[in-house]
């Protein structure tokens, strides 16, 4: 299965936030969309970073409540791993596991076109297993 198949079923909508937005705005966006991470982008198509709940929690321990008025750029992960629509889901699963990341933006021609979460990857693996099981049952039943 390819990343493009995941995007086809879930859509290409990606929540983004500007780097100078406040962390409190980031938290509101995460809550509004019930998501765990947003892409940090000045224009909605290029990737400057990614900010997740995990980034907030880690910095909150060090900086306290003042963190809420800090810019998102001060807590974001600046080095972002991305994937392409033609990449294999199994390869992305290995990368996500190895690097302990939960969200990977999807890029085509240096433009953001979607985002894949670990939940999306697990869901696709379950779907593939169910399809294989159905085919095996069908084969045995004949």
Secondary structure by P-SEA (a helix, b strand, c coil): ccaaaaaaaaccbbbbbcccccaaaaaaaaaaacccccccccccccccccccaaaaaaaaacccccccccccccccccbbbbbcccccaaaaaaaaaaacccbbbbbccccccccccaaaaaaaaaaaaaaaaaaaaaaaac
